[in-house]
Each structure stands twice: as C-alpha cells, then as structure tokens.
Amino acid sequence: MYALDFTKTHYNTLLNKLNISNDEQLFDLKKGTMIEAIVDYFNLSFQRVSVDITLHNCSITKYFLDDTGSEQFDRLLYNNSKLLINIANQKENYNVLPFLLLIPEEIKNSLFKLFLDKNITISKARTLTRSQTQAIFGLSDKDIIFFLRGRMWIRYFTPPKKLPNGKDKRFAGESAEELDALYQTYFPNGMWKDIESILGEVLDEKLNFSIIDNATFTKTFIPVFRGMIEILLIDVISPVDRDKIEGFTGYVLRKYFDQILLYTAKNLLNFIENRDKNAELFIKNFSDNVLIDATGKKTKKYAIVDSKQQTWNYVTILSILMQYKQAKLRIISQNNIISGVKEQLAQSNKNFLSEKNNEELQETKIDKIIKQVADSDLINFQNKNDSDLSQQKRHEELLSMRRTEENELYLIKNRIANTTIELARQQKKLRHESEAKIILNEQIEPLKETYQRIANALALVLTKR
C-alpha cells in the first residue's frame, strides 16, 4: 500500500484487530509499539514515513524518494519498487551464476515502462532503477548493476579464490592451456568485436568520465571490465563450462586488457576534446608531483609519458586534440566534396548512357522514315504519269518527318557532346580532389601519430595504482 492511501478506515480496522479501539488506557500502553509497527510495515516496501497517532486519528507523513517533491512521481517510484521487490523475492529464479543475476529483457522493460510512459529519459530510468535496486537487493558499493544487451545484470562482489600453492593465480586456478582451448572453441575468430560492441555502453554506464573521479575509476575499472566480460561469456559458453568462468574471464581480460584500456583512453580524450570539466579535472590529476598529506605521508602521482619519453599535461594534450580535430574536420569536408563529385559524375554518366540510348532509338526511327521515303519515291516514279495528290501529300509528310527527326538527332548528339565534356571535367575534378585528400592525409599523419602516442601513454597511466 502507498503510505498516503492509508486511511482512517484502515487505522480503525487495525485498532479493532488489537481490541483497543475503545480503551484509551490500553491504547496509551501500545501506542509506541503501534507507531513502530506502522513504520516497519511501510519500510517493507521501502517507504520512509513518520507516524503520529491518537486513539481516533492516524497522521502519516511520507518522505518522497526523489527530491522533486512530487507525489505523482513518488507514486511512480513506489509502483516500480513493488516490481523490484517481487523480483528480489524470487531472485533464485534469475541466478545464472552464484554471483550473477540476469533480469530478462521483458521484465527489465516492464521496470522501465513506468518511467518511459511519463517521458522520462532512458538514462534517468536507468539511474532511478539502479538506485532502487541497490536498496531493495541490499547491494554494497562493490556490487555492480549492468544494463547491457537489453537486459539487466546484477554482479555481486566475490573476493579472489584462495588457491593452494602451485595453482595459477592469474586464472583462478585454471590452466592456461585448458582456457586457451576453450577460447579457440568459443571464439575461433577472436572476441574483440564482441567486447567493442558493448564497451562504449559500459564506459557510459559505469566509468563515465563526465562524472567519475580518479580514485573511483582506479577502484572500479577492473571489476567493471571483469563483469562486462562475464556477461559476454555467459551468453556464449555451455553450462557445463560455467564452473570455469572466473578463470576464463581472467584469461580473456588479460588477452584484451591493452585494447580495452586504449579504447578507454580514447574515450577520455573525446571528453577532453569536448571540453568536459570533470574530464579536465580527471586528466589533470596525472603529473610528476609528489603529494604530502597532513601526516607527512608521501604519495607519488603518475605522469603521462609517451613512448618518446615526452611528458604530456592537460594543456599540451588539448592543443594536439584541437589540431587533430580540425584536421579530421578538413578530411570530412574533403570526403564530402569527393562524394558530391562522385554523385555528379554518376548522374552525368547516367545522362550519357540515356542519351546514347536515345541516339540509337532516334537513328532507328530515322532509318525507318528513310525507307518509307524511298518506297514513296518508287511509287511516285512508277505512277509519274498519273495524278495522285494523296500520294504526293504522303511523300511530303514523310520528308517533313525526316527533317524533324534529324533535327532531334542533332540535338541529342549535341547533348552527348556536352555530357562528354562534363564527364571529362568531373573526372578531372575527382582526380584533383582525390589528390588533395592524399595530401591532407599526409599532413594529418604526424598529428595522428602524436594522438596515438598520447592515447597509448594515457592507457598505460590509467592502470597505475
């Protein structure tokens, strides 16, 4: 029940069940217990209330879950929490691993529907659902909620396995040879495309550089990437191999760790390029400085140093990014010019073929008329002594038609000539613009190489702890 729907009738029913509806003295004895019971009742549905009661009245103050202060929106959150409570009460049905819950797409959609029907964005719906889920499922800060591939996943934190001496700790005790065989079985063509298909979404959801700080990133990026890979693996591997998933996840993460971090570094550089303030603070945290706290403890920070031992900071990185961005925009503009010329060339070629076809048809038409004129001449010669005005008239009409169609053929040939000239002009322009693009690409190459060095250096420093 929504707390504000608790009426006097409900309260009187409660008093009657307790047999104190007419006993002021007994009511006073049980008043404190009743208040606690009512508060606890609404706490079961994650509603926070304060209660004031007398023998004849009950007053409930509802504390809204969202700071908007809107009862309508609070009721929406309450209805959503009921769905989540129902899921939590039967969560064993959603276990795909002891530490991983999978909420199917249709159930996840029913959670989001209440929000989306009120024109709340999908991003806000995820944030609100995540917040409610954390409370209702009793999740800790180390547990992770993912919204991936249309579904909702809850990954409970698990400490590393305690392994006997001699076991490979890199892969939770599984042998590298066995995991390599599994990898070849399930991913004969590699796994990067699968990782790349969701990595942007994972970064946006869990490691968003417009929000996250350095300490939180350092603490969470490994668990987030492990959880992401587990989700990818659970969709592919056979249930009989799921007991090896912890080691298999470590194997895949190690295999693609550098690529994942490089993608992440480039994601951060995109935020810097767009002048995001939080990303600016994030990247400024990397330096050669040594911090000394109030107790005198020293903390060494890490600088962004590339393969040529050049040190980069926010200002120098931003300068390269702006130059690289402008160069890329010039390439895009040049590509648009080339695409436009190609479209014109294709249209001109289409026109040329059409006119060549018209020329062929026109010549065939004229040939037929010439034959008809010849036949008419023959008839006139054979009947030259006879006066046949209709035949003479027909002969003149054919001559007139011939002149008309020959004039049309002349126009067609002119159009073909003009189109041929236009084709030659456009082909020349295409060569010119293509050569200009090659020059632009040559000019952008040093910037591209510098950008890549910065990204590689940033990927490396992101892993420093």
C-alpha positions as CSV (number, residue, x, y, z in Angstrom):
1,M,0.0,0.0,0.0
2,Y,1.2,3.5,-0.8
3,A,1.6,5.3,2.5
4,L,-0.7,8.3,1.7
5,D,-3.5,5.8,0.9
6,F,-3.6,4.6,4.5
7,T,-7.0,6.0,5.6
8,K,-8.9,6.3,8.8
9,T,-10.8,3.1,7.9
10,H,-7.5,1.2,7.7
11,Y,-6.5,2.6,11.0
12,N,-9.8,1.7,12.7
13,T,-9.5,-1.8,11.3
14,L,-6.1,-2.1,12.9
15,L,-7.4,-0.8,16.3
16,N,-10.3,-3.3,16.2
17,K,-8.0,-6.2,15.5
18,L,-5.9,-5.2,18.5
19,N,-9.1,-4.8,20.6
20,I,-8.1,-1.3,21.8
21,S,-10.5,0.8,19.7
22,N,-12.4,1.9,22.8
23,D,-9.7,1.6,25.5
24,E,-7.7,4.8,26.0
25,Q,-5.5,3.3,28.7
26,L,-4.6,0.2,26.7
27,F,-4.0,2.4,23.6
28,D,-1.5,4.6,25.6
29,L,0.4,1.4,26.6
30,K,0.6,0.2,23.0
31,K,1.0,3.5,21.2
32,G,4.8,3.3,20.8
33,T,4.6,-0.3,19.6
34,M,1.9,0.6,17.1
35,I,3.9,3.5,15.7
36,E,6.9,1.3,15.2
37,A,4.7,-1.4,13.6
38,I,3.2,1.1,11.1
39,V,6.6,2.5,10.2
40,D,8.1,-1.0,9.8
41,Y,5.1,-2.0,7.6
42,F,5.8,0.8,5.1
43,N,9.6,0.2,5.4
44,L,8.9,-3.3,3.9
45,S,8.0,-1.6,0.6
46,F,10.9,0.9,1.1
47,Q,8.7,3.8,2.0
48,R,10.1,6.2,4.7
49,V,7.4,7.7,6.9
50,S,6.8,9.3,10.2
51,V,3.7,8.5,12.2
52,D,1.6,10.4,14.8
53,I,-1.5,8.6,16.3
54,T,-4.2,9.2,18.8
55,L,-7.0,6.8,19.7
56,H,-9.2,8.3,17.0
57,N,-6.7,9.5,14.3
58,C,-3.6,8.5,12.4
59,S,-1.4,11.0,10.7
60,I,1.3,9.8,8.3
61,T,4.0,12.0,6.8
62,K,5.6,10.5,3.6
63,Y,9.2,11.3,2.7
64,F,9.5,11.3,-1.0
65,L,12.2,9.1,-2.6
66,D,13.1,11.8,-5.1
67,D,13.9,15.4,-4.4
68,T,11.3,16.7,-6.8
69,G,8.8,16.6,-4.0
70,S,6.1,15.4,-6.4
71,E,3.6,12.9,-5.0
72,Q,2.8,11.7,-8.5
73,F,6.4,10.9,-9.2
74,D,6.8,9.3,-5.8
75,R,3.9,7.0,-6.6
76,L,5.6,6.0,-9.8
77,L,8.7,5.1,-7.8
78,Y,6.6,3.1,-5.4
79,N,5.0,1.1,-8.2
80,N,8.4,0.4,-9.6
81,S,9.7,-0.7,-6.2
82,K,6.9,-3.2,-6.0
83,L,8.1,-4.8,-9.2
84,L,11.6,-4.9,-7.9
85,I,10.6,-6.4,-4.6
86,N,8.8,-9.1,-6.4
87,I,11.9,-9.9,-8.4
88,A,14.1,-9.8,-5.2
89,N,11.7,-12.3,-3.5
90,Q,12.3,-14.8,-6.3
91,K,15.8,-13.9,-7.3
92,E,16.9,-17.5,-7.2
93,N,15.0,-17.9,-10.4
94,Y,17.3,-15.4,-12.1
95,N,20.7,-16.8,-11.0
96,V,22.8,-17.7,-14.0
97,L,25.8,-18.0,-11.6
98,P,26.0,-17.9,-7.8
99,F,27.2,-14.3,-8.0
100,L,25.4,-13.2,-11.2
101,L,21.7,-12.4,-11.6
102,L,20.1,-11.9,-15.1
103,I,16.9,-10.0,-15.3
104,P,15.4,-10.8,-18.7
105,E,14.6,-8.1,-21.2
106,E,10.8,-8.4,-20.9
107,I,11.0,-7.9,-17.1
108,K,13.5,-5.1,-17.4
109,N,11.3,-3.4,-20.0
110,S,8.3,-3.6,-17.5
111,L,10.5,-1.8,-15.0
112,F,11.4,1.0,-17.4
113,K,7.9,1.3,-18.9
114,L,6.5,3.2,-16.0
115,F,9.3,5.8,-16.4
116,L,9.2,5.9,-20.2
117,D,5.4,6.4,-20.2
118,K,6.0,9.6,-18.3
119,N,8.5,10.8,-20.9
120,I,11.5,10.2,-18.5
121,T,14.7,9.6,-20.5
122,I,16.2,6.1,-20.7
123,S,19.3,7.4,-18.9
124,K,17.2,8.7,-16.0
125,A,15.2,5.5,-15.9
126,R,18.4,3.5,-15.5
127,T,19.7,5.8,-12.8
128,L,16.5,5.5,-10.8
129,T,16.2,1.8,-11.3
130,R,19.8,1.3,-10.3
131,S,19.2,3.3,-7.1
132,Q,16.1,1.4,-6.2
133,T,17.7,-2.0,-7.0
134,Q,20.7,-1.2,-4.7
135,A,18.4,-0.6,-1.8
136,I,15.9,-3.4,-2.4
137,F,18.5,-6.0,-3.2
138,G,20.8,-4.8,-0.3
139,L,23.8,-4.3,-2.7
140,S,27.1,-3.0,-1.5
141,D,29.3,-0.4,-3.2
142,K,31.3,-3.3,-4.6
143,D,28.3,-4.9,-6.3
144,I,27.7,-3.8,-9.9
145,I,24.5,-3.3,-11.9
146,F,24.8,-3.5,-15.7
147,F,22.2,-2.6,-18.3
148,L,23.6,-4.5,-21.4
149,R,22.1,-6.1,-24.5
150,G,18.6,-5.1,-23.4
151,R,18.8,-6.9,-20.1
152,M,19.7,-6.0,-16.5
153,W,22.5,-7.8,-14.7
154,I,23.5,-7.8,-11.0
155,R,27.0,-8.9,-10.3
156,Y,27.7,-9.5,-6.6
157,F,31.3,-8.9,-5.5
158,T,33.3,-12.0,-4.9
159,P,36.8,-12.0,-3.3
160,P,39.6,-13.8,-5.2
161,K,39.7,-17.5,-4.7
162,K,42.1,-18.8,-2.2
163,L,44.3,-21.2,-4.1
164,P,46.7,-23.9,-3.0
165,N,50.3,-23.4,-3.8
166,G,51.3,-24.2,-7.3
167,K,48.0,-23.2,-8.8
168,D,47.9,-20.5,-11.5
169,K,46.6,-17.5,-9.6
170,R,46.2,-15.5,-12.8
171,F,43.2,-17.6,-13.9
172,A,41.6,-18.7,-10.6
173,G,43.5,-22.0,-10.6
174,E,42.5,-23.0,-14.2
175,S,45.4,-24.0,-16.5
176,A,46.3,-21.6,-19.3
177,E,46.3,-24.5,-21.8
178,E,42.7,-25.5,-21.0
179,L,41.5,-21.9,-21.1
180,D,43.2,-21.4,-24.5
181,A,41.4,-24.5,-25.8
182,L,38.1,-23.1,-24.5
183,Y,38.9,-19.7,-26.2
184,Q,39.6,-21.4,-29.5
185,T,36.3,-23.4,-29.2
186,Y,34.0,-20.5,-28.4
187,F,35.9,-17.6,-30.2
188,P,37.8,-19.0,-33.2
189,N,37.6,-15.6,-34.8
190,G,38.5,-13.7,-31.7
191,M,36.4,-11.7,-29.2
192,W,37.3,-8.1,-29.8
193,K,34.3,-7.3,-31.9
194,D,32.0,-8.6,-29.1
195,I,33.8,-6.6,-26.5
196,E,33.9,-3.4,-28.6
197,S,30.1,-3.7,-29.3
198,I,29.3,-3.1,-25.6
199,L,32.4,-1.3,-24.3
200,G,31.2,2.2,-25.1
201,E,27.9,1.5,-23.3
202,V,29.8,0.1,-20.3
203,L,32.0,3.2,-20.1
204,D,29.0,5.4,-20.3
205,E,27.2,3.5,-17.6
206,K,29.9,2.6,-15.1
207,L,33.1,4.7,-15.9
208,N,31.7,7.9,-17.3
209,F,34.5,10.5,-17.4
210,S,32.0,13.4,-17.1
211,I,31.2,12.1,-13.6
212,I,33.8,9.7,-12.3
213,D,36.9,10.8,-10.3
214,N,40.3,9.2,-10.4
215,A,40.0,7.3,-7.1
216,T,36.7,5.7,-8.1
217,F,38.0,4.8,-11.5
218,T,41.1,3.2,-10.1
219,K,39.0,1.2,-7.6
220,T,36.3,0.0,-10.0
221,F,37.7,-0.3,-13.6
222,I,39.0,-3.9,-13.1
223,P,35.7,-5.2,-11.6
224,V,33.7,-3.4,-14.2
225,F,35.7,-4.9,-17.1
226,R,35.6,-8.3,-15.5
227,G,31.8,-8.1,-15.1
228,M,31.5,-7.0,-18.7
229,I,33.4,-10.0,-20.0
230,E,31.5,-12.4,-17.7
231,I,28.3,-11.2,-19.3
232,L,29.7,-11.7,-22.8
233,L,30.9,-15.2,-21.9
234,I,27.6,-16.3,-20.2
235,D,25.8,-15.7,-23.4
236,V,28.1,-18.0,-25.3
237,I,29.7,-20.8,-23.2
238,S,27.9,-24.0,-22.4
239,P,26.5,-24.5,-18.9
240,V,29.0,-27.4,-18.4
241,D,31.9,-24.9,-18.7
242,R,30.4,-22.3,-16.4
243,D,32.4,-23.5,-13.4
244,K,35.5,-22.2,-15.2
245,I,34.0,-18.8,-15.9
246,E,36.1,-17.0,-13.3
247,G,39.4,-18.2,-14.7
248,F,38.1,-17.8,-18.3
249,T,37.1,-14.2,-17.6
250,G,40.6,-13.5,-16.3
251,Y,42.1,-15.1,-19.3
252,V,40.0,-13.0,-21.8
253,L,40.6,-9.8,-19.8
254,R,44.3,-10.4,-19.8
255,K,44.2,-11.1,-23.6
256,Y,42.3,-7.9,-24.4
257,F,43.4,-5.7,-21.5
258,D,45.6,-3.4,-23.6
259,Q,42.9,-2.9,-26.3
260,I,40.2,-2.2,-23.6
261,L,42.4,0.4,-21.9
262,L,43.3,2.0,-25.2
263,Y,39.6,2.3,-26.1
264,T,39.0,3.7,-22.6
265,A,41.8,6.3,-23.0
266,K,40.4,7.4,-26.4
267,N,37.0,7.7,-24.7
268,L,38.6,10.0,-22.1
269,L,40.3,12.0,-24.9
270,N,36.9,12.5,-26.5
271,F,35.6,14.2,-23.3
272,I,38.7,16.3,-23.2
273,E,38.2,17.4,-26.8
274,N,34.7,18.4,-26.0
275,R,36.0,20.5,-23.0
276,D,34.2,18.4,-20.4
277,K,35.1,20.0,-17.0
278,N,35.1,16.7,-15.0
279,A,37.3,15.0,-17.6
280,E,39.7,18.0,-17.4
281,L,40.0,17.5,-13.6
282,F,40.5,13.8,-14.2
283,I,43.4,14.2,-16.6
284,K,45.0,17.0,-14.6
285,N,45.4,14.5,-11.8
286,F,48.2,12.9,-13.7
287,S,51.5,14.6,-13.1
288,D,55.1,14.3,-11.8
289,N,54.0,15.7,-8.4
290,V,54.6,14.1,-5.0
291,L,51.7,14.9,-2.6
292,I,52.3,15.1,1.1
293,D,49.3,14.9,3.4
294,A,48.8,16.3,6.9
295,T,50.6,13.3,8.5
296,G,53.6,13.7,6.2
297,K,52.8,10.7,4.1
298,K,54.1,11.0,0.6
299,T,52.0,9.9,-2.5
300,K,53.7,9.7,-5.9
301,K,51.4,10.7,-8.7
302,Y,51.9,9.4,-12.2
303,A,52.7,11.5,-15.3
304,I,51.5,10.8,-18.8
305,V,54.8,9.9,-20.6
306,D,54.7,8.6,-24.2
307,S,57.0,6.2,-26.0
308,K,59.4,9.0,-26.9
309,Q,59.6,10.0,-23.2
310,Q,57.7,13.2,-23.8
311,T,55.6,14.2,-20.8
312,W,52.0,15.5,-21.5
313,N,49.7,17.6,-19.5
314,Y,46.1,18.9,-20.0
315,V,47.2,22.0,-21.9
316,T,49.5,20.2,-24.4
317,I,47.1,17.3,-24.9
318,L,44.2,19.7,-25.5
319,S,46.3,21.6,-28.1
320,I,47.0,18.4,-30.0
321,L,43.4,17.3,-29.8
322,M,42.2,20.6,-31.2
323,Q,44.7,20.4,-34.1
324,Y,43.7,16.8,-34.8
325,K,40.0,17.7,-34.6
326,Q,40.4,20.5,-37.2
327,A,42.5,18.2,-39.4
328,K,39.8,15.5,-39.2
329,L,37.1,18.0,-40.0
330,R,39.1,19.0,-43.1
331,I,39.2,15.4,-44.1
332,I,35.5,15.0,-43.6
333,S,34.9,18.2,-45.6
334,Q,37.1,16.8,-48.4
335,N,35.3,13.4,-48.3
336,N,32.0,15.3,-48.7
337,I,33.4,17.2,-51.7
338,I,34.6,13.9,-53.3
339,S,31.2,12.3,-52.6
340,G,29.5,15.3,-54.2
341,V,31.7,15.0,-57.3
342,K,31.1,11.2,-57.5
343,E,27.4,11.8,-57.3
344,Q,27.6,14.4,-60.1
345,L,29.8,12.0,-62.1
346,A,27.4,9.2,-61.7
347,Q,24.5,11.4,-62.8
348,S,26.4,12.6,-65.8
349,N,27.3,9.0,-66.7
350,K,23.6,8.1,-66.3
351,N,22.7,11.0,-68.6
352,F,25.3,10.0,-71.1
353,L,24.1,6.4,-71.3
354,S,20.5,7.6,-71.6
355,E,21.3,10.0,-74.5
356,K,23.3,7.3,-76.2
357,N,20.3,5.1,-76.0
358,N,18.1,7.9,-77.3
359,E,20.6,8.4,-80.2
360,E,20.3,4.7,-81.1
361,L,16.5,4.8,-81.0
362,Q,16.4,8.1,-83.0
363,E,18.7,6.7,-85.7
364,T,16.5,3.6,-85.9
365,K,13.4,5.8,-86.2
366,I,15.1,7.9,-89.0
367,D,16.2,4.8,-90.9
368,K,12.5,3.6,-91.0
369,I,11.4,7.0,-92.3
370,I,14.2,7.0,-95.0
371,K,12.9,3.6,-96.1
372,Q,9.4,4.9,-96.2
373,V,10.6,7.9,-98.3
374,A,12.4,5.6,-100.7
375,D,9.3,3.5,-101.1
376,S,7.3,6.6,-101.7
377,D,9.8,7.8,-104.3
378,L,9.4,4.5,-106.1
379,I,5.7,4.6,-106.1
380,N,5.8,8.2,-107.5
381,F,8.2,7.1,-110.2
382,Q,6.0,4.2,-111.2
383,N,2.9,6.5,-111.3
384,K,4.6,9.6,-112.7
385,N,2.0,10.0,-115.4
386,D,-0.8,9.6,-113.0
387,S,-2.1,12.4,-110.9
388,D,-2.2,11.1,-107.3
389,L,-2.4,14.0,-105.0
390,S,-2.8,11.8,-101.8
391,Q,0.5,10.0,-102.6
392,Q,2.3,13.3,-103.2
393,K,1.0,14.6,-99.9
394,R,2.1,11.5,-98.1
395,H,5.6,11.9,-99.7
396,E,5.8,15.5,-98.4
397,E,4.8,14.4,-94.9
398,L,7.5,11.8,-94.8
399,L,10.1,14.3,-95.9
400,S,8.9,16.7,-93.2
401,M,9.0,13.9,-90.6
402,R,12.6,13.1,-91.7
403,R,13.7,16.7,-91.2
404,T,12.1,16.8,-87.8
405,E,13.7,13.6,-86.5
406,E,17.0,14.5,-87.9
407,N,16.8,17.8,-86.1
408,E,16.1,15.9,-82.9
409,L,19.0,13.6,-83.6
410,Y,21.2,16.7,-84.0
411,L,20.1,17.9,-80.5
412,I,20.8,14.5,-79.0
413,K,24.3,14.5,-80.4
414,N,24.9,18.0,-79.0
415,R,23.7,16.8,-75.6
416,I,26.0,13.8,-75.9
417,A,28.9,16.1,-76.8
418,N,28.2,18.4,-73.9
419,T,27.8,15.5,-71.4
420,T,31.1,14.0,-72.7
421,I,32.8,17.4,-71.9
422,E,31.1,17.4,-68.5
423,L,32.2,13.9,-67.7
424,A,35.8,14.8,-68.6
425,R,35.6,17.9,-66.4
426,Q,34.1,16.0,-63.5
427,Q,36.7,13.1,-63.8
428,K,39.4,15.7,-63.8
429,K,37.9,17.3,-60.7
430,L,37.6,13.9,-59.0
431,R,41.3,13.3,-59.6
432,H,42.2,16.7,-58.3
433,E,40.1,16.3,-55.1
434,S,41.3,12.8,-54.5
435,E,44.9,14.1,-54.8
436,A,44.0,16.9,-52.4
437,K,42.7,14.2,-49.9
438,I,46.0,12.3,-50.2
439,I,47.9,15.5,-49.4
440,L,45.6,16.2,-46.4
441,N,46.1,12.6,-45.1
442,E,49.9,13.1,-45.4
443,Q,49.6,16.3,-43.5
444,I,47.4,14.7,-40.8
445,E,49.6,11.7,-40.3
446,P,52.1,13.3,-37.8
447,L,49.1,14.5,-35.7
448,K,47.6,11.1,-35.9
449,E,50.8,9.5,-34.7
450,T,51.1,12.0,-31.9
451,Y,47.4,11.4,-30.9
452,Q,48.1,7.6,-30.9
453,R,51.2,8.1,-28.7
454,I,49.1,10.2,-26.2
455,A,46.4,7.6,-26.2
456,N,48.8,4.8,-25.5
457,A,50.5,6.8,-22.8
458,L,47.2,7.6,-21.2
459,A,46.1,3.9,-21.4
460,L,49.2,3.0,-19.5
461,V,48.8,5.6,-16.8
462,L,45.2,4.7,-16.2
463,T,46.3,1.4,-14.8
464,K,48.7,2.9,-12.3
465,R,47.6,2.4,-8.7
